[in-house]
Every structure is written in C-alpha cells, then in structure tokens.
C-alpha cells in the first residue's frame, strides 16, 4: 500500500467551476462582446445569464450543437424557454438556432420530444 504525499489530486467534481460547462477550451474563448450580450439580453435574459449560457454551450445551439451566429437566419442565436410550459426567465432559458426554435414551435412539442425527433431523422427511421 502506498501512502500519498502532500495534497491529493483534485477530482473534476471538486472544481469550483460550473458543473454544466463541457467546454474543452478556456472560458475566455467564449467571452461575449457588449453588442452580443445586448443581442441576447433583448431576448429576455440578464447579462450574467447570457454569458453563462454562451460559455456553458460553447457558443453552440443547445439542441443541434451547431455554431450560433449573432444575426437573423438559420443559425441566429435565439433565447428560448427550456421548459415550454413555463415563461422564459434566467432560470428557464437556453440558446438555440432560430430555425430550431421555429421548427419546435411549429409542431408544439417539448424540447425533449423535439430532440428525439431530430435524432430519429438524423439516424434514419427504421
């Protein structure tokens, strides 16, 4: 049996960072500009929440994992309610592509159901 010398190696769970951050890159890679923060803030979330979501999602759509843009169109960043039966708030929000938000809304299903449908189409239906 070997005895550990000094401080034990810290596990990933002990880290003080947000547990939801999956990025393999530094948080500074995902710092929003003032204009980008305002773009998301106008959609109903706070500045802190905008930066948190952008970092947590690594600048990607939470559903499709495609890169988000700060412009209107298919890949434009849109803040939506995570739980569609509740109003959007800082606690109930995520960022997705505008096209994804429009598709989910058009069929009126939950995000879990929508993601399942998208995965079925992506993998082929058997």
PyMOL commands that set and color helices and strands:
alter all, ss='L'
color gray80, all
select helices_A, chain A and resi 12-14+27-30+34-41+47-56+98-107+111-123
alter helices_A, ss='H'
color red, helices_A
select strands_A, chain A and resi 77-80+94-97
alter strands_A, ss='S'
color yellow, strands_A
deselect
rebuild
show_as cartoon
